């Protein structure tokens, strides 16, 4: 299979302005498609903004709401799959969610953040209960997490055991935790033999300062592409041939002894 060219949109958009953020996404999808990308990954809560307090209640939509339809039209128009973060309303509950739309505009998967971070998220969101959510794109098995989820090794290992090739992690990583983007994500990719696309917000928002540093890390622990601290669209390749060779050479998953790990759960 040819490499899956993947674009990372590092951008916080306009917090509280869904229509404006959809315009930003549309422009990024066009540029990414022009660069040969088949997949565009946006940050956590990209459609609404992250630190918007009570506005979350007003702006939250069902998974198949108007914003989802608009993103589907963008994906279909540019022929590129899109992963975006948004607040999902389900009855009286709101989830911190991410949805993957295929290059023909068809929904492929929806994930709800399972590990909520800090008082802000615990106040507004209900945690999801499904750890492993996957979809297929161009022969690549894609998994989805959100931000804090990737910092739990059990979570990522569950994806490795389920055969995830590329883990998409929209994030809102803030100062002073930039070591997660710089060090932890490449190590997670190596120890679990997968690619990880970690896509951050950037700049000040409410009480937070988002640090950027979005990256695509490979199964050898090497970073294929990395953004700086500002708004950027960067592109890297997920190579199934390198992934296969790396998994053959690396014994981590084969050498596991699950019988010793019962105390972890």
C-alpha positions as CSV (number, residue, x, y, z in Angstrom):
1,X,0.0,0.0,0.0
2,X,1.2,3.5,-0.7
3,X,1.9,5.9,2.3
4,X,-1.1,7.7,3.7
5,X,-0.3,11.4,3.5
6,X,-1.6,13.1,6.6
7,X,-2.0,16.8,7.4
8,X,-2.0,18.2,10.9
9,X,-3.9,21.5,11.4
10,X,-2.4,23.4,14.4
11,X,-4.9,26.2,14.9
12,X,-7.3,27.3,17.6
13,X,-9.6,29.0,15.2
14,X,-12.1,31.5,16.8
15,X,-13.4,30.2,20.1
16,X,-17.1,30.5,20.2
17,X,-17.6,30.9,16.5
18,X,-18.5,27.6,14.8
19,X,-19.1,29.0,11.4
20,X,-15.7,30.8,11.4
21,X,-13.9,27.6,12.5
22,X,-15.6,25.6,9.7
23,X,-14.3,28.2,7.2
24,X,-10.8,27.7,8.7
25,X,-11.2,24.0,8.3
26,X,-12.4,24.4,4.7
27,X,-9.3,26.3,3.8
28,X,-7.0,23.9,5.5
29,X,-8.7,20.9,3.8
30,X,-8.2,22.6,0.4
31,X,-4.5,23.2,1.1
32,X,-4.0,19.7,2.5
33,X,-5.6,18.1,-0.5
34,X,-3.5,20.3,-2.8
35,X,-0.5,18.9,-1.0
36,X,-1.6,15.4,-1.7
37,X,-3.0,14.6,1.8
38,X,-5.8,12.0,2.2
39,X,-6.4,12.9,5.8
40,X,-6.6,16.1,7.8
41,X,-6.5,16.1,11.6
42,X,-7.8,19.0,13.6
43,X,-7.3,19.8,17.3
44,X,-9.5,19.0,20.3
45,X,-12.8,20.9,20.4
46,X,-11.8,22.7,17.2
47,X,-15.3,23.5,16.0
48,X,-16.2,25.5,19.2
49,X,-13.1,26.4,21.1
50,X,-11.9,24.8,24.3
51,X,-12.0,27.4,27.1
52,X,-15.5,28.8,26.4
53,X,-17.3,27.8,29.6
54,X,-21.1,28.0,29.4
55,X,-20.9,28.5,25.7
56,X,-20.2,24.7,25.5
57,X,-23.8,24.1,26.5
58,X,-25.1,26.4,23.8
59,X,-22.8,25.1,21.0
60,X,-22.8,21.4,21.7
61,X,-24.5,19.4,18.9
62,X,-25.5,15.8,18.3
63,X,-22.8,13.7,16.4
64,X,-24.9,14.1,13.2
65,X,-25.8,17.8,13.8
66,X,-25.4,20.7,11.4
67,X,-21.7,21.1,12.0
68,X,-21.1,17.5,11.1
69,X,-23.0,17.9,7.9
70,X,-20.9,21.0,7.0
71,X,-17.7,19.1,7.6
72,X,-19.0,16.2,5.5
73,X,-19.5,18.6,2.6
74,X,-16.0,19.9,3.0
75,X,-14.5,16.4,3.1
76,X,-16.5,15.4,0.0
77,X,-15.7,18.6,-1.9
78,X,-11.9,18.3,-1.4
79,X,-11.7,14.5,-1.4
80,X,-10.0,14.3,2.0
81,X,-10.9,12.6,5.3
82,X,-11.3,14.9,8.2
83,X,-10.9,14.2,12.0
84,X,-12.3,17.1,14.1
85,X,-13.0,17.8,17.8
86,X,-16.4,19.1,19.0
87,X,-18.7,19.0,22.0
88,X,-21.3,16.2,21.4
89,X,-24.7,16.5,23.0
90,X,-26.5,13.3,23.8
91,X,-29.7,14.1,25.8
92,X,-28.7,16.0,28.9
93,X,-25.0,15.0,28.7
94,X,-22.1,16.6,26.8
95,X,-19.1,14.6,25.7
96,X,-15.7,15.9,24.5
97,X,-15.8,14.1,21.2
98,X,-13.9,13.6,17.9
99,X,-15.5,12.5,14.7
100,X,-13.8,11.0,11.6
101,X,-15.4,11.8,8.2
102,X,-14.3,9.9,5.1
103,X,-13.1,11.5,1.9
104,X,-16.6,11.1,0.4
105,X,-18.3,12.8,3.3
106,X,-19.4,9.6,5.0
107,X,-19.0,9.4,8.8
108,X,-16.5,6.7,9.8
109,X,-16.2,6.8,13.6
110,X,-17.1,8.9,16.6
111,X,-15.0,8.8,19.8
112,X,-15.8,10.3,23.3
113,X,-12.9,11.3,25.5
114,X,-12.5,8.7,28.3
115,X,-10.1,10.4,30.6
116,X,-11.1,14.0,31.5
117,X,-8.5,16.5,32.6
118,X,-8.8,19.0,35.3
119,X,-11.7,20.8,37.0
120,X,-12.9,22.5,33.8
121,X,-13.5,19.3,31.9
122,X,-15.0,17.5,34.9
123,X,-17.5,20.3,35.2
124,X,-18.7,20.3,31.7
125,X,-18.2,16.8,30.2
126,X,-19.3,13.2,30.8
127,X,-16.5,10.7,30.2
128,X,-16.8,8.2,27.4
129,X,-16.8,4.5,28.1
130,X,-15.4,3.0,24.9
131,X,-11.6,3.0,24.9
132,X,-10.9,1.6,21.4
133,X,-12.7,3.2,18.4
134,X,-11.3,2.4,15.0
135,X,-12.0,2.9,11.3
136,X,-10.3,2.0,8.0
137,X,-8.9,4.5,5.5
138,X,-7.0,3.5,2.4
139,X,-6.1,0.2,4.1
140,X,-4.8,1.9,7.2
141,X,-6.5,1.0,10.5
142,X,-7.1,4.3,12.3
143,X,-7.7,4.7,16.0
144,X,-8.9,7.8,17.9
145,X,-8.1,9.3,21.3
146,X,-8.3,12.8,22.7
147,X,-5.4,14.6,24.5
148,X,-5.1,13.3,28.1
149,X,-6.1,9.8,26.9
150,X,-2.7,9.2,25.3
151,X,-0.9,9.8,28.6
152,X,-2.3,6.5,29.9
153,X,-0.1,3.7,28.6
154,X,-2.9,1.2,29.1
155,X,-5.1,3.1,26.7
156,X,-2.5,3.2,23.9
157,X,-1.6,-0.5,24.5
158,X,-5.2,-1.5,24.0
159,X,-5.1,0.1,20.6
160,X,-1.8,-1.7,19.8
161,X,-3.4,-5.0,20.7
162,X,-6.5,-4.1,18.5
163,X,-4.2,-3.5,15.5
164,X,-4.3,0.3,15.2
165,X,-1.8,1.5,12.7
166,X,-2.3,5.2,13.0
167,X,-3.6,6.8,16.3
168,X,-5.2,10.2,15.9
169,X,-5.0,12.4,19.0
170,X,-6.6,15.8,18.7
171,X,-5.4,17.7,21.8
172,X,-5.5,20.9,23.8
173,X,-2.0,20.6,25.4
174,X,-1.1,23.5,27.5
175,X,1.9,25.0,29.3
176,X,3.8,23.7,31.2
177,X,3.1,20.1,29.9
178,X,4.9,20.5,26.5
179,X,7.1,17.5,27.3
180,X,4.1,15.3,26.3
181,X,4.3,16.5,22.7
182,X,8.1,16.6,22.8
183,X,8.9,13.3,24.5
184,X,5.9,11.1,25.6
185,X,4.2,10.9,22.2
186,X,7.2,9.6,20.2
187,X,7.8,7.0,23.0
188,X,4.2,5.9,22.9
189,X,4.5,5.4,19.2
190,X,7.7,3.3,19.6
191,X,6.6,1.1,22.5
192,X,3.3,0.3,20.8
193,X,4.6,0.1,17.2
194,X,2.2,2.5,15.5
195,X,2.1,6.0,14.1
196,X,0.6,8.8,16.3
197,X,-0.7,12.1,14.9
198,X,-0.8,14.5,17.9
199,X,-2.5,17.7,16.9
200,X,-2.6,20.7,19.2
201,X,-4.3,24.1,19.7
202,X,-2.0,27.1,19.9
203,X,-1.8,30.4,21.7
204,X,-3.8,31.9,24.7
205,X,-7.4,30.9,25.4
206,X,-9.1,31.8,28.7
207,X,-6.9,30.7,31.5
208,X,-4.8,28.4,29.3
209,X,-1.8,28.8,27.0
210,X,-1.7,26.1,24.4
211,X,1.8,25.1,23.3
212,X,1.5,23.9,19.7
213,X,4.2,21.4,18.9
214,X,1.9,19.1,16.9
215,X,3.7,16.1,15.5
216,X,3.5,12.8,13.6
217,X,5.6,10.2,15.3
218,X,6.5,6.8,13.8
219,X,6.9,3.3,15.1
220,X,10.7,3.8,15.3
221,X,10.2,6.8,17.7
222,X,11.2,9.3,15.1
223,X,9.1,12.4,14.5
224,X,8.2,12.6,10.8
225,X,6.9,16.2,11.0
226,X,6.6,18.7,13.8
227,X,4.9,22.2,14.0
228,X,6.3,25.1,16.0
229,X,4.3,27.2,18.5
230,X,2.1,29.1,16.0
231,X,-0.6,28.4,13.5
232,X,0.6,25.8,11.0
233,X,-0.5,23.1,8.6
234,X,2.2,20.4,8.4
235,X,2.2,17.2,6.4
236,X,3.8,13.8,6.9
237,X,3.4,10.2,5.7
238,X,2.2,7.1,7.3
239,X,4.1,4.3,5.6
240,X,2.6,0.8,5.9
241,X,5.8,-0.8,4.6
242,X,7.9,0.9,7.4
243,X,5.3,-0.1,9.9
244,X,5.4,-3.7,8.9
245,X,9.2,-3.8,9.0
246,X,9.3,-2.1,12.4
247,X,6.8,-4.5,13.9
248,X,8.8,-7.5,12.6
249,X,12.0,-6.1,14.1
250,X,10.6,-4.8,17.4
251,X,9.7,-7.6,20.0
252,X,7.7,-5.5,22.5
253,X,4.2,-6.9,21.7
254,X,5.4,-10.4,21.1
255,X,7.4,-10.5,24.4
256,X,4.5,-9.4,26.6
257,X,3.5,-11.6,29.5
258,X,-0.1,-10.7,30.2
259,X,-0.4,-13.2,33.1
260,X,1.9,-10.9,35.1
261,X,-0.2,-7.8,34.6
262,X,-3.4,-8.7,36.4
263,X,-2.8,-6.2,39.2
264,X,-3.0,-3.3,36.6
265,X,-6.7,-3.8,36.3
